[in-house]
Amino acid sequence: MSRTRNQAAERGDIDKLAALAEAGEDLSALWKIRTPLIEAVIARQAATVAWLLARGVALNTPDAVMGWTALGWAASDNAVALVQALLAAGVDTEHQADEHGRTPLMAAAQAGSDEAVALLLAAGAQVAAQDGVGATAADLARRNGFAALAARLDALLPPALRADAPAPPSDLLPWPDEPLAVLRWPADFPAFQQPNWRSLANGEDASAFGDAFHAALAERLAPAWASPTAALRSWVHAMNHWERGASQAIADARGAEAPPGRAHLDMGVMWQQLAGAMALRQAYATPRVRKYPRASISAKPDVPLHLDLLALEWPTASRCLVTTQHRMLPVDEPEQAGTHAGATTRGAFFSNRWPIVESRFTLLRKAGQWRIDSWQQRYQGSRTWNSQIL
């Protein structure tokens, strides 16, 4: 019945909602991702919102996707009457259930919702509140191109949080000065004469990665195995080189094979390049069974060269967690070593439209060799780490 309840709220069917409530339906509970109040706010059903508020439904329950409360949705949509009604009902103006730690004022500012911003400020919303990466409502408005609104919010901030203030201090750590061991595909794997690249790439055929494979690479990989940072950076450079080369090889094959007016690619070329990713995984990663092989090749490498070192943690002497960050650049923008999240002013720092991605690598030392065991990523400011395929 919860689905019926939310659908009734969305279409403004108060009679149906009343009947459901009489039958014992909880009008405050989430159904999948939203409450009836949030559904009514998104649909701008003002009469239904007023009816739900009069019944005393929960005001501050966030939805399960954006993490916004009803006030966050109303403020983002600049639904003035709904913002007023929710504020009058006593809604929390500082709720930060959003996984990026953003308040309703931030939701309004990043959407350029001027009237909603004014109402929230008048209700006491904290203009100096910061999200998970330290951005204020003014920073978010500026980043999305709402310069006038950003300027008005900026004027209300303490000097240290204004656009012309120095950028947040960098907490970057220096990478150790140490030798790396960077393998190149296919040049460093001359023994591979695989008639069935597909079985090699998808992990069905592990015969090529036995003792002979590892013995042949042992001397070359010794510098990478010496420390967790050397292992990680060696793999990063190897994978970056592999993906650039693989992307070019596929582009060349497609161009050579394509009949006029049609892009065609012999999948054998694709599988041969994906076999390279599997070979590099076997060379640098811990020798355990992994559920998924690498299944795609991008024009822009998934692993950039410009990784900034944020933290080194040692839960045990044989386990190291390495946290890095990089700026997600567009495909046509070249990488620059030393590019990181810094800028001269706070305004420039938070106005960059290309997001910062954080990575957390787990490295293990077994038999005296440091190898990568797992890789997770998240957007800076997010609380959720997502597993990546090595």
C-alpha positions as CSV (number, residue, x, y, z in Angstrom):
1,M,0.0,0.0,0.0
2,S,3.0,2.3,0.4
3,R,3.3,2.8,-3.3
4,T,-0.4,3.8,-3.5
5,R,0.3,6.3,-0.7
6,N,3.2,8.0,-2.5
7,Q,1.3,8.0,-5.8
8,A,-1.6,9.7,-4.1
9,A,0.7,12.4,-2.6
10,E,2.2,13.0,-6.0
11,R,-1.1,13.6,-7.8
12,G,-2.6,15.5,-4.8
13,D,-5.3,13.0,-3.9
14,I,-6.0,14.0,-0.3
15,D,-9.1,11.9,0.0
16,K,-7.0,8.8,-0.9
17,L,-4.3,9.8,1.6
18,A,-6.9,10.3,4.3
19,A,-8.4,6.8,3.7
20,L,-5.0,5.2,3.8
21,A,-4.2,7.0,7.1
22,E,-7.5,5.8,8.5
23,A,-6.5,2.3,7.5
24,G,-3.3,2.6,9.5
25,E,-0.8,3.7,6.8
26,D,2.2,5.6,8.1
27,L,2.3,8.8,6.2
28,S,5.8,9.7,7.4
29,A,7.6,6.5,6.3
30,L,9.8,6.2,3.2
31,W,8.6,4.0,0.4
32,K,11.7,3.0,-1.6
33,I,13.3,6.4,-1.8
34,R,10.7,9.1,-0.8
35,T,8.1,10.0,1.8
36,P,4.6,11.3,0.8
37,L,5.7,14.8,1.9
38,I,8.7,14.8,-0.5
39,E,6.6,13.4,-3.3
40,A,4.0,16.2,-2.8
41,V,6.8,18.9,-2.6
42,I,8.5,17.7,-5.8
43,A,5.1,17.6,-7.6
44,R,4.3,21.1,-6.1
45,Q,1.0,19.9,-4.6
46,A,0.7,22.8,-2.2
47,A,-2.7,21.7,-0.8
48,T,-1.4,18.2,-0.1
49,V,1.7,19.5,1.5
50,A,-0.4,21.7,3.8
51,W,-2.7,18.7,4.7
52,L,0.3,16.5,5.5
53,L,1.9,19.2,7.6
54,A,-1.4,19.7,9.5
55,R,-1.3,15.9,10.3
56,G,2.1,16.3,11.8
57,V,4.1,14.1,9.5
58,A,7.9,13.9,10.0
59,L,9.5,17.0,8.5
60,N,13.2,16.1,8.2
61,T,13.3,12.6,6.7
62,P,15.7,12.7,3.8
63,D,15.1,10.8,0.5
64,A,17.2,7.8,-0.1
65,V,19.0,9.1,-3.3
66,M,19.8,12.7,-3.0
67,G,19.7,12.8,0.7
68,W,17.5,15.9,0.7
69,T,14.6,16.6,3.0
70,A,11.4,18.1,1.8
71,L,12.9,21.6,2.4
72,G,15.9,20.8,0.3
73,W,13.7,19.8,-2.6
74,A,11.5,22.9,-2.2
75,A,14.5,25.2,-1.9
76,S,16.3,23.7,-4.9
77,D,13.1,24.1,-7.0
78,N,12.6,27.7,-5.7
79,A,9.1,26.7,-4.7
80,V,8.5,29.8,-2.5
81,A,5.1,28.9,-1.1
82,L,6.3,25.4,-0.1
83,V,9.5,26.7,1.5
84,Q,7.3,29.2,3.5
85,A,4.9,26.4,4.6
86,L,7.8,24.1,5.6
87,L,9.6,26.8,7.6
88,A,6.3,27.7,9.3
89,A,6.0,24.1,10.3
90,G,9.4,24.2,12.0
91,V,11.5,22.3,9.6
92,D,15.3,22.0,10.3
93,T,17.1,24.5,8.1
94,E,20.6,22.9,8.8
95,H,19.8,19.3,7.9
96,Q,22.8,17.7,6.2
97,A,21.8,14.2,5.3
98,D,23.0,14.7,1.8
99,E,26.1,12.5,1.4
100,H,28.0,15.6,0.4
101,G,27.0,17.4,3.6
102,R,24.9,20.1,1.9
103,T,22.1,22.0,3.7
104,P,18.8,23.3,2.1
105,L,20.5,26.7,1.7
106,M,23.3,25.1,-0.3
107,A,20.7,23.2,-2.4
108,A,19.0,26.5,-3.2
109,A,22.2,28.4,-3.9
110,Q,23.6,25.8,-6.3
111,A,20.3,25.9,-8.2
112,G,20.2,29.7,-8.3
113,S,17.0,29.8,-6.3
114,D,17.2,33.5,-5.2
115,E,13.8,33.7,-3.4
116,A,14.3,30.5,-1.6
117,V,17.8,31.6,-0.5
118,A,16.3,34.9,0.9
119,L,13.6,33.0,2.8
120,L,16.1,30.6,4.3
121,L,18.4,33.3,5.4
122,A,15.5,35.2,7.0
123,A,14.7,32.0,8.9
124,G,18.2,31.9,10.3
125,A,19.9,29.4,7.9
126,Q,23.7,29.4,8.5
127,V,25.4,31.1,5.5
128,A,28.8,30.0,6.8
129,A,27.9,26.3,6.9
130,Q,30.3,24.2,4.8
131,D,29.7,20.9,2.9
132,G,32.0,17.9,3.0
133,V,34.7,19.6,1.0
134,G,34.5,22.9,2.8
135,A,32.3,24.7,0.2
136,T,29.7,27.3,1.4
137,A,26.5,28.2,-0.3
138,A,28.3,31.1,-1.9
139,D,30.9,28.8,-3.4
140,L,28.3,26.5,-4.8
141,A,26.4,29.4,-6.4
142,R,29.6,30.7,-7.9
143,R,30.6,27.3,-9.2
144,N,27.3,27.0,-11.1
145,G,27.5,30.4,-12.6
146,F,25.1,32.4,-10.3
147,A,27.5,35.2,-9.8
148,A,25.1,37.8,-8.4
149,L,23.7,35.4,-5.9
150,A,27.2,34.3,-4.9
151,A,28.2,37.9,-4.4
152,R,25.3,38.5,-2.1
153,L,26.0,35.4,0.0
154,D,29.7,36.2,0.0
155,A,29.1,39.6,1.6
156,L,27.4,37.8,4.6
157,L,30.4,35.6,5.2
158,P,33.3,36.1,7.6
159,P,36.5,37.2,5.7
160,A,38.1,33.8,5.8
161,L,35.3,32.2,3.8
162,R,34.9,34.8,1.1
163,A,35.9,34.3,-2.5
164,D,39.0,36.5,-2.3
165,A,40.3,34.7,0.8
166,P,43.3,32.3,0.3
167,A,42.4,28.8,-0.9
168,P,42.2,26.1,1.8
169,P,45.6,25.0,2.8
170,S,47.0,21.9,1.1
171,D,47.5,18.8,3.2
172,L,49.3,16.9,0.4
173,L,52.2,14.7,1.3
174,P,55.3,14.3,-0.8
175,W,55.7,11.1,-2.7
176,P,58.9,9.2,-1.7
177,D,61.9,9.5,-4.0
178,E,62.2,5.9,-5.0
179,P,62.7,3.8,-8.2
180,L,59.7,2.5,-10.0
181,A,59.2,-0.6,-12.2
182,V,56.8,0.2,-15.1
183,L,55.9,-2.6,-17.4
184,R,54.7,-1.8,-21.0
185,W,52.2,-3.9,-22.9
186,P,52.9,-5.7,-25.1
187,A,56.6,-4.9,-25.3
188,D,57.5,-6.3,-21.9
189,F,55.5,-9.5,-22.5
190,P,57.2,-11.1,-25.5
191,A,56.3,-14.6,-24.5
192,F,52.6,-14.0,-25.1
193,Q,51.5,-15.7,-28.3
194,Q,47.9,-16.2,-27.3
195,P,45.6,-17.5,-30.1
196,N,42.5,-16.8,-27.8
197,W,43.0,-13.4,-26.3
198,R,39.4,-13.4,-25.1
199,S,40.0,-16.3,-22.7
200,L,43.1,-14.6,-21.4
201,A,41.4,-11.2,-20.9
202,N,38.3,-12.5,-19.1
203,G,40.3,-14.7,-16.8
204,E,39.0,-18.1,-18.1
205,D,42.6,-19.1,-19.1
206,A,45.0,-18.6,-16.1
207,S,47.6,-20.9,-17.5
208,A,49.7,-18.0,-18.9
209,F,50.1,-16.5,-15.4
210,G,51.8,-19.4,-13.6
211,D,55.2,-19.6,-12.0
212,A,57.1,-19.0,-15.3
213,F,55.2,-15.7,-15.8
214,H,56.1,-14.4,-12.4
215,A,59.7,-15.7,-12.6
216,A,60.3,-13.9,-15.9
217,L,59.2,-10.6,-14.4
218,A,60.7,-10.9,-10.9
219,E,63.9,-9.0,-11.6
220,R,62.1,-6.2,-13.5
221,L,59.5,-5.8,-10.7
222,A,61.8,-5.9,-7.8
223,P,61.8,-2.0,-7.3
224,A,58.0,-2.0,-7.3
225,W,57.8,-4.7,-4.7
226,A,60.1,-2.8,-2.3
227,S,57.4,-0.4,-0.8
228,P,53.7,0.2,-1.1
229,T,54.1,3.6,-2.7
230,A,56.5,2.2,-5.3
231,A,54.1,-0.7,-6.0
232,L,51.2,1.7,-6.4
233,R,53.0,4.3,-8.6
234,S,54.5,1.6,-10.8
235,W,51.0,0.2,-11.4
236,V,49.6,3.6,-12.0
237,H,52.2,4.4,-14.7
238,A,51.9,1.0,-16.3
239,M,48.1,1.2,-16.5
240,N,48.1,4.7,-17.8
241,H,50.5,3.7,-20.5
242,W,48.5,0.6,-21.3
243,E,45.1,2.4,-21.6
244,R,46.6,5.2,-23.8
245,G,48.2,2.6,-26.1
246,A,45.1,0.3,-26.1
247,S,42.8,3.2,-27.0
248,Q,45.1,4.2,-29.9
249,A,45.4,0.6,-31.1
250,I,41.6,0.3,-31.2
251,A,41.3,3.6,-33.0
252,D,43.9,2.5,-35.6
253,A,42.3,-0.9,-36.1
254,R,38.8,0.7,-36.5
255,G,40.2,3.2,-39.0
256,A,42.0,0.5,-41.0
257,E,39.1,-1.9,-41.1
258,A,36.1,0.4,-41.4
259,P,34.3,0.3,-44.8
260,P,33.1,3.7,-46.1
261,G,30.5,5.2,-43.8
262,R,30.7,2.5,-41.2
263,A,32.8,2.1,-38.0
264,H,33.8,-1.5,-37.6
265,L,36.2,-3.2,-35.2
266,D,37.5,-6.8,-35.2
267,M,36.9,-7.7,-31.5
268,G,40.1,-9.6,-31.5
269,V,41.9,-6.3,-31.3
270,M,39.8,-5.3,-28.3
271,W,40.4,-8.7,-26.5
272,Q,44.2,-8.5,-27.2
273,Q,44.3,-5.1,-25.5
274,L,42.2,-6.2,-22.6
275,A,44.5,-9.1,-22.1
276,G,47.2,-6.5,-21.4
277,A,45.1,-5.2,-18.5
278,M,44.9,-8.7,-17.1
279,A,48.6,-9.3,-17.5
280,L,49.4,-6.0,-15.6
281,R,46.9,-7.0,-12.9
282,Q,48.7,-10.3,-12.5
283,A,52.1,-8.5,-12.4
284,Y,51.2,-5.9,-9.7
285,A,48.2,-7.2,-7.8
286,T,47.9,-9.8,-5.0
287,P,47.4,-13.3,-6.4
288,R,43.8,-13.9,-5.4
289,V,40.6,-14.6,-7.4
290,R,38.7,-11.5,-8.4
291,K,35.2,-11.6,-9.6
292,Y,35.5,-9.1,-12.6
293,P,38.1,-8.6,-15.3
294,R,38.7,-5.3,-16.9
295,A,36.0,-4.9,-19.6
296,S,36.4,-1.5,-21.1
297,I,39.0,0.9,-22.5
298,S,38.6,4.7,-22.3
299,A,40.1,7.5,-24.4
300,K,41.1,9.1,-21.1
301,P,42.9,6.7,-18.8
302,D,40.9,5.7,-15.6
303,V,44.2,6.0,-13.7
304,P,45.8,9.4,-14.2
305,L,49.5,10.2,-13.6
306,H,48.8,13.3,-11.5
307,L,47.8,11.6,-8.3
308,D,48.2,13.6,-5.1
309,L,49.2,11.8,-2.0
310,L,46.7,12.5,0.9
311,A,47.5,9.9,3.5
312,L,49.5,6.8,4.3
313,E,48.0,4.5,7.0
314,W,49.5,1.3,8.4
315,P,47.0,-0.9,10.1
316,T,49.7,-3.5,10.4
317,A,53.3,-3.8,9.2
318,S,52.2,-5.8,6.2
319,R,49.1,-3.7,5.2
320,C,49.1,-0.2,4.0
321,L,46.3,2.1,3.0
322,V,47.2,4.8,0.5
323,T,44.7,7.6,-0.1
324,T,45.1,9.9,-3.2
325,Q,43.2,12.5,-5.1
326,H,43.1,13.7,-8.7
327,R,41.1,16.2,-10.7
328,M,38.8,14.5,-13.2
329,L,39.8,16.2,-16.4
330,P,37.8,16.2,-19.7
331,V,39.0,13.9,-22.5
332,D,40.6,16.6,-24.6
333,E,42.5,18.2,-21.8
334,P,46.1,16.9,-21.4
335,E,47.4,15.8,-18.0
336,Q,49.9,18.0,-16.3
337,A,52.2,16.6,-13.6
338,G,51.7,18.6,-10.4
339,T,48.1,19.5,-11.2
340,H,46.1,19.3,-8.0
341,A,43.2,20.8,-6.2
342,G,45.0,24.0,-5.1
343,A,44.3,27.5,-6.4
344,T,45.3,31.0,-5.3
345,T,41.9,32.0,-3.9
346,R,39.0,30.2,-2.3
347,G,36.7,31.4,-5.1
348,A,39.0,29.8,-7.8
349,F,39.4,26.7,-5.7
350,F,35.6,25.9,-5.5
351,S,34.7,27.3,-8.9
352,N,36.6,24.6,-10.8
353,R,33.9,22.6,-12.6
354,W,35.9,19.4,-12.9
355,P,35.4,17.3,-9.7
356,I,38.1,15.9,-7.5
357,V,38.1,12.1,-7.1
358,E,39.7,10.4,-4.1
359,S,41.1,6.9,-4.3
360,R,41.9,4.5,-1.5
361,F,44.3,1.7,-2.3
362,T,45.0,-1.3,0.0
363,L,48.4,-2.8,-0.5
364,L,49.6,-6.0,1.2
365,R,53.1,-7.4,1.7
366,K,53.4,-11.1,1.1
367,A,56.6,-13.1,0.8
368,G,58.5,-9.8,1.0
369,Q,56.6,-8.3,-2.0
370,W,54.2,-5.2,-1.8
371,R,51.2,-5.6,-4.1
372,I,47.9,-3.9,-4.7
373,D,45.0,-5.8,-3.2
374,S,42.0,-3.4,-3.7
375,W,41.0,0.0,-5.1
376,Q,38.1,2.2,-4.1
377,Q,37.0,5.6,-5.3
378,R,34.6,8.4,-4.3
379,Y,34.0,12.0,-5.3
380,Q,35.6,14.4,-2.8
381,G,33.0,15.2,-0.2
382,S,31.1,12.0,-0.6
383,R,30.9,9.6,2.3
384,T,30.6,6.4,0.2
385,W,33.5,4.5,-1.3
386,N,32.9,2.4,-4.4
387,S,35.0,-0.6,-5.4
388,Q,36.9,-0.4,-8.7
389,I,38.3,-3.1,-11.0
390,L,42.1,-3.3,-10.9
